[in-house]
Amino acid sequence: MATKSDNGSDSSLPPRIKAAFEYLEHVREVTTQWSPAIPMRDLTNVEKSVELAALRALQQYLLGEMDFAENPSASKSADTDDEDD
């Protein structure tokens, strides 16, 4: 199974999808008992809802329902607005 270090920083995945994968990795680490000295724990209600949202985002991305592409013109206009202040 791939770990966070296997993903690499040059991945062509959109930032939201990268974040979803990273959160699901966090969930796996929290809910799996890796060592007898560190007990596993259940997810809180908020963590469960974020996990579900991450799974939905991945499903939509992998099925091609959404591309989650970043809009470069939107980020440029936000940068321009910040410079005006």
Secondary structure, 3 states (H helix, E strand, C coil): CCCHHHHCCCCCCCHHHHHHHHHHHHHHHHHCCCECCECCCCCCHHHHHHHHHHHHHHHHHHCCCCCCCCCHHHHHHHHHHHHHC
